Every structure is written in structure tokens, then in C-alpha cells.
Amino acid sequence: MLRNTLCALALCFAMALPALAATPVNVNTADAQTIATSLDGIGMSKAQAIVAYREAHGRFKTVDELSNVKGVGLKTLSRNRDAIRLSGGAAPAKASKPARHVAKH
């Protein structure tokens, strides 16, 4: 009985992991709410500190520059590095095959 319960809990946890993953976000343009909901371990107060730092010092040039924000440490950056964008919107678009044009006669 206990073994089945533990297996069920482990399965539920494994299925929930993708929901806990960070969502790509541009920290140079996003508002605090978007940053807070997108990055793992960044709550509203840290997100507001990121926006305040950006407004005081200009756009972030590197992901590591975020460690200058009080409360944002290297572990948090490491956990979110793949989701932090400095330009553009969400994740960079994958290169697609060029469209084939059919000549009209």
C-alpha cells in the first residue's frame, strides 16, 4: 500500500516538473508581473527589483549582470539562464526551411 502511494506521488511530481520550468522572458522589456510569473525562484519583489535596476542602470547587457540585483543570486541565474532573454521576445525562432514559390504563368 505504501509503495503504491509513493509511486503515485513520484509520478505526480514528475508530471508537474514541466509546469515548474521557467518560461522565456525578455528582462529588458517585460514588466515585473511577467518576470515574476516567468522565472523560477523570482517572486514579485525580486521582479520589481529587476525592473527598478533596469530603469536606473539601463538595459541588461549580459545575463550575469542580473546578479547585481539584490536578491538575485548565481543559483537563481543558473536555474533560469535558458529562459532569460536580453532582446527579442520569447524563445528565438528556429530557422525554418525557405518557402517554395510556385511561379504563375
Order of alpha helices (4+ residues) and beta strands (2+ residues): alpha-beta-alpha-alpha-alpha-beta
